[in-house]
């Protein structure tokens, strides 16, 4: 199989060999592209704890540096 992908002569002997990584991006339908990319089905989220740690950490670092 690998030899057929590298060597055009061997590829002719095997016939049409599907590439292991699948179809090129320009041959995919819009539905297939949406499935590959995830179609934006995940929305970013954060919690109050993340904000508190970010702000608190920033204040603490500023106090240490700006004495």
N, C-alpha and C positions, 0 to 999 in steps of 0.2 A: 504494500500500500504506500509506504513512504517513498519507495523507489519510483512508483508511478507518479507521485506528485512532483518529484524532482526531475525525472527523466521523461521527455516527450515521447521517446521511442517505446518505453515501457507503458506509458499512458495509453498509447494507441492499441497495444496488445490487450489491455484490460477493458477497454471500452470507456464508457462514461463513468468516471469515478467521482463521487461526491467529496468535496473538500471537507476535512474534519471540523473546521470552524463554521461550516454552514454557508449560507448564501451571503454574497457581498451586500453591504448596506443599501446600495443603490438598486438592488433587486428585491428588497423587502416591500411588502404592502404597508399602507399606513397603519393597519390594525396590528401587523407584526412589529412595526417600530414602536407603537404605543405599548405593546406588551413587553418589549425588551427594556424600554426606558422606565417602565412602571407607571406611566401615564399620570404622574403627579398625584398618586393616591395617598401619599404620606405628607401630612402637614407638620411643620416644625412646631415644637412645643417647648415650654420652659416652666419651671416651678418657682414659687417665691423664694425657696431656699437658694436656687442658683443666683437670683438677683441679689439676695442678702449677702451671700458669700462674695460675689463680685464687688459690690459696693464696699462691704466691710474690709475686704482684702485691699482694695484700692486706698482706702483711708489709712489702714495700718501701714502700708508701704510708704505712703506720702509722709506720715508722721516720722517714720524711721529715717527717711532720706532728708527731709526738710527740717531737721532739728535746729 
